[in-house]
Amino acid sequence: MKKLAEIQQDLAPTLQKAEAIRRKQLALLHKKRLWYIIPALIMLSALVAAIYTREYYALMAGAMLAGMAVFLIHTFATSGVGFEFKWDFKRSVFRKFVQIAYPAVSYKASTKPPATMLLKSGLFTSFDQYHVEDHFEGKTANGQAYQFMQLHTLKFNHSRDENGRDVTTTSPLFSGLLFELAAPVQLMDDVVIFTPSPSRINLDIFNGWAKKAKFKKKSIKELYPDLAISEATKETYQVIFRSLDTAGLLLESGVLKALQNFNERWKMKVHCAWIDDKIYVSLPCSFDFFEAKMDQSLQDPQVVRKLLAQTQICFHLLEDLSQLPFQQSIIMTNFDGNDSYDHLIDY
């Protein structure tokens, strides 16, 4: 991969063009922000009226009216400029950045992968609507195929208003990164999930094919107190599994160490599911990972430096997971299909 200085040099013409556009958009945004004088005047008028008449309900009414004005200005005036800047940046600067820094990686600013692919990891609850942006696709150094993206999922809420009319609103469910990686070994009819929040995991999707043994849930500290990871990770993470042998083999491979390294770089906690020949990792987060701030010059060297640092963290995770050491190429898991199986394993 090219060094930071080379990337900045190759990206300079694109940044120069994008910077000219950013300045025009920022000037437009400053003009539209003048509309916020209206709610400010409303509040000032309400305050004066309340003091003069000693009727303080006028202040409450003014606050409500000013709040509504702020909402309307943001929705129909200022937010549109920021939205346009965001997508201009992704489709010009960031796309060119990926082409220069990672020429073997395919990048799309937005796409629509099948919903079944997103759900089969068990890391998400069912959703009614979803949106994907910043979709990367490629192969690790040893040839393991991957894709990762920013994912946003929503659910519909159906209700009726005071007039009996149907009303549909949306609520956010998940926002963050999702990784899918071809695993270095294949689990035969088995699932192992590493999670700091078991309540987030959706095991319902496995009910159709995972009936031979029930899922178990244990903390890492209970299962492997001497595992070479931090005490905080041992206490935070739990493993959901059907075969203790399979879960143990994955833990001893260093998968949790790879997740811990990723967590420390992002200062957040990921969830990981190992299913058949795929590894899925999700990182819940509310902010956009690969964008620039509109009030920062695109010719500031820190813009490219930040993009490189953030993307490298993602690629390091994929490389770490694709190169885990195993003594065998396939993990076979056999269940006897009856309830007596549970007491044969010491959990």
Rosetta blueprint (number, residue, H / E / L):
1 M L
2 K L
3 K L
4 L H
5 A H
6 E H
7 I H
8 Q H
9 Q H
10 D H
11 L H
12 A H
13 P H
14 T H
15 L H
16 Q H
17 K H
18 A H
19 E H
20 A H
21 I H
22 R H
23 R H
24 K H
25 Q H
26 L H
27 A H
28 L H
29 L H
30 H H
31 K H
32 K H
33 R H
34 L H
35 W H
36 Y H
37 I H
38 I H
39 P H
40 A H
41 L H
42 I H
43 M H
44 L H
45 S H
46 A H
47 L H
48 V H
49 A H
50 A H
51 I H
52 Y H
53 T H
54 R L
55 E L
56 Y L
57 Y H
58 A H
59 L H
60 M H
61 A H
62 G H
63 A H
64 M H
65 L H
66 A H
67 G H
68 M H
69 A H
70 V H
71 F H
72 L H
73 I H
74 H H
75 T H
76 F H
77 A H
78 T H
79 S H
80 G H
81 V H
82 G H
83 F H
84 E H
85 F H
86 K H
87 W H
88 D H
89 F H
90 K H
91 R H
92 S H
93 V H
94 F H
95 R H
96 K H
97 F H
98 V H
99 Q H
100 I H
101 A H
102 Y L
103 P L
104 A L
105 V L
106 S E
107 Y E
108 K E
109 A E
110 S E
111 T E
112 K L
113 P L
114 P L
115 A H
116 T H
117 M H
118 L H
119 L H
120 K L
121 S L
122 G L
123 L L
124 F L
125 T L
126 S L
127 F L
128 D L
129 Q E
130 Y E
131 H E
132 V E
133 E E
134 D E
135 H E
136 F E
137 E E
138 G E
139 K E
140 T L
141 A L
142 N L
143 G L
144 Q L
145 A E
146 Y E
147 Q E
148 F E
149 M E
150 Q E
151 L E
152 H E
153 T E
154 L E
155 K E
156 F E
157 N E
158 H E
159 S E
160 R E
161 D L
162 E L
163 N L
164 G L
165 R L
166 D E
167 V E
168 T E
169 T E
170 T E
171 S E
172 P E
173 L E
174 F E
175 S E
176 G E
177 L E
178 L E
179 F E
180 E E
181 L E
182 A E
183 A L
184 P L
185 V L
186 Q E
187 L E
188 M L
189 D L
190 D L
191 V E
192 V E
193 I E
194 F E
195 T E
196 P L
197 S L
198 P H
199 S H
200 R H
201 I L
202 N L
203 L H
204 D H
205 I H
206 F H
207 N L
208 G L
209 W L
210 A L
211 K L
212 K L
213 A L
214 K L
215 F L
216 K E
217 K E
218 K E
219 S E
220 I H
221 K H
222 E H
223 L H
224 Y L
225 P L
226 D L
227 L L
228 A L
229 I L
230 S L
231 E H
232 A H
233 T H
234 K H
235 E H
236 T H
237 Y L
238 Q E
239 V E
240 I E
241 F E
242 R L
243 S L
244 L H
245 D H
246 T H
247 A H
248 G H
249 L H
250 L H
251 L H
252 E H
253 S H
254 G L
255 V H
256 L H
257 K H
258 A H
259 L H
260 Q H
261 N H
262 F H
263 N H
264 E H
265 R H
266 W H
267 K L
268 M L
269 K L
270 V L
271 H E
272 C E
273 A E
274 W E
275 I E
276 D L
277 D L
278 K E
279 I E
280 Y E
281 V E
282 S E
283 L E
284 P E
285 C L
286 S L
287 F L
288 D L
289 F L
290 F L
291 E L
292 A L
293 K L
294 M L
295 D L
296 Q L
297 S L
298 L L
299 Q L
300 D L
301 P H
302 Q H
303 V H
304 V H
305 R H
306 K H
307 L H
308 L H
309 A H
310 Q H
311 T H
312 Q H
313 I H
314 C H
315 F H
316 H H
317 L H
318 L H
319 E H
320 D H
321 L H
322 S H
323 Q L
324 L L
325 P L
326 F L
327 Q L
328 Q L
329 S L
330 I E
331 I E
332 M L
333 T L
334 N L
335 F L
336 D L
337 G L
338 N L
339 D H
340 S H
341 Y H
342 D H
343 H H
344 L H
345 I L
346 D L
347 Y L
